[in-house]
């Protein structure tokens, strides 16, 4: 059965469901909050309507929601923390406001938050733990601080922490459990 860039499968049987948001380009990130699935990627249309690299759809039906934010470059990472959706990627603006590689949006209104740590490069992965947002990617700065490929930010203020493991190559995978973070990449 045809699906364009998004699909829902039954965990037990592997059967395709009727859920079909129908994006016209690659979807690289998904984030779930309540009955909403947020999408990030390199698409310009979802459900027959214009959506530039960011969209929100109903979890049950796949129908496009009115939530409408747009990025001028690819979105590779999404994370939900409370009422905020964090987006990471290779963009330089969200909703026509300068944001380098990282941004925070309201999950209800799609309004951009003042939160602006500014990444010197691109973000490919997020994980949250407590009040921390861990970012991995191909970057060398977070705000005014040197951070190579891996950083920890305060999810509320956007300030990078003193944590600085100095990875030697870009990070594209993260997992957090207990007091440990696992990083993978090249």
C-alpha positions in Angstrom: 0.0 0.0 0.0 1.5 3.3 -0.9 2.6 5.8 1.7 4.6 9.0 1.2 7.4 9.4 3.7 5.2 8.5 6.8 3.5 5.3 7.9 2.0 3.7 11.0 2.4 -0.1 11.6 0.9 -2.4 14.1 3.7 -3.5 16.6 2.4 -7.1 16.7 1.3 -7.9 13.2 3.4 -5.3 11.2 0.2 -4.4 9.3 0.0 -1.0 7.8 -2.7 1.2 9.4 -4.9 3.8 7.6 -2.8 6.6 9.2 -1.5 8.6 6.2 -0.4 12.3 6.7 1.2 12.2 3.2 4.3 14.3 3.3 5.9 15.3 0.0 9.5 14.9 1.2 11.8 13.2 3.8 10.7 13.1 7.4 13.7 12.9 9.7 12.2 13.5 13.1 9.0 12.6 15.0 8.0 13.8 18.5 4.8 12.8 20.3 2.9 15.0 22.7 -0.6 13.8 23.8 -2.7 13.3 20.7 -0.3 15.2 18.4 2.6 13.9 16.3 5.1 16.6 15.4 7.1 16.1 12.1 10.4 17.5 11.1 12.2 17.0 7.8 12.7 18.3 4.3 9.1 18.5 3.1 6.9 21.4 1.9 3.5 19.8 1.9 1.7 17.6 4.5 -1.9 16.4 4.0 -2.2 18.5 0.9 -1.4 21.8 2.7 1.8 23.9 2.7 4.2 23.1 5.6 7.9 24.0 5.4 9.9 21.4 7.3 7.7 21.4 10.4 4.2 20.1 10.9 1.7 18.7 13.4 -0.8 15.9 12.7 -3.5 14.1 14.8 -2.0 11.0 16.2 -5.2 8.9 15.7 -6.2 10.0 12.2 -3.1 11.6 10.7 -5.1 14.7 9.8 -3.0 17.9 9.6 -3.4 20.2 12.6 -3.6 24.0 12.3 -0.3 24.3 14.2 2.0 25.9 11.6 5.7 26.7 12.0 8.2 26.8 9.2 12.0 26.5 8.9 14.2 27.7 6.1 16.4 24.5 6.2 16.1 20.8 7.1 14.8 19.8 10.5 16.6 16.6 11.7 15.7 16.6 15.4 12.6 17.2 17.6 12.0 16.8 21.3 9.0 17.8 23.5 9.7 19.2 26.9 6.5 20.3 28.7 4.7 22.8 26.4 7.8 23.3 24.2 8.9 21.6 21.0 12.6 21.8 20.4 13.7 21.7 16.8 17.2 21.1 15.6 18.7 21.0 12.1 20.5 22.9 9.4 18.2 25.9 9.4 19.0 29.6 10.0 15.5 30.8 10.7 12.2 29.6 12.1 9.0 31.6 11.4 11.2 34.1 9.6 13.2 34.8 12.8 16.9 34.1 13.0 17.6 30.8 14.8 20.8 29.0 14.0 20.3 25.2 14.1 18.1 25.1 17.2 14.8 26.6 18.3 12.0 26.3 20.8 8.3 26.6 19.8 5.1 26.5 21.7 3.4 23.2 21.2 -0.1 24.8 21.1 0.5 28.0 19.1 3.7 27.3 17.1 5.0 30.7 18.4 8.8 30.9 18.7 10.2 31.3 22.2 12.9 33.8 23.1 15.1 30.7 23.9 18.0 31.1 21.4 21.3 29.3 22.2 22.4 29.5 18.6 24.4 26.5 17.3 27.5 26.9 15.1 26.5 24.2 12.7 23.6 21.7 12.6 21.9 19.5 15.2 21.0 15.9 14.3 19.7 14.5 17.6 18.1 15.6 20.9 17.4 13.8 24.1 16.0 15.2 27.3 16.7 14.2 30.9 15.3 16.2 33.8 15.7 19.9 32.9 18.5 19.2 30.4 18.4 19.0 26.6 21.3 17.1 25.1 22.1 17.9 21.5 24.3 16.0 19.1 25.3 17.0 15.6 27.9 18.6 13.5 28.6 21.9 15.3 31.5 23.6 17.1 29.8 26.3 19.1 26.7 26.7 21.4 26.1 30.4 22.0 29.6 31.9 22.6 31.0 28.6 24.0 33.1 26.1 22.1 31.2 22.7 22.0 32.3 20.0 19.6 29.5 17.8 18.3 27.8 17.3 21.8 26.3 19.7 24.2 24.0 19.9 27.3 21.7 22.9 27.5 19.3 24.0 30.2 15.9 23.3 28.5 14.3 26.3 30.2 17.0 29.0 29.7 18.9 27.6 26.7 22.2 28.2 28.4 24.9 25.6 27.7 26.2 23.9 30.8 29.8 23.3 31.8 29.5 19.7 30.5 31.9 19.4 27.6 33.0 15.9 26.6 34.6 17.2 23.3 33.6 14.5 20.9 36.1 13.9 18.0 33.5 13.5 15.2 29.8 14.4 14.6 27.3 12.8 16.8 24.1 11.4 15.2 22.6 9.1 17.9 21.9 9.6 21.6 20.3 7.6 24.4 20.0 8.6 28.1 19.4 6.4 31.1 19.9 7.1 34.7 23.2 9.1 35.0 24.6 8.0 31.7 24.3 9.3 28.1 25.3 7.1 25.2 26.5 8.8 22.0 27.0 7.3 18.5 28.2 8.8 15.3 31.2 8.9 13.0 
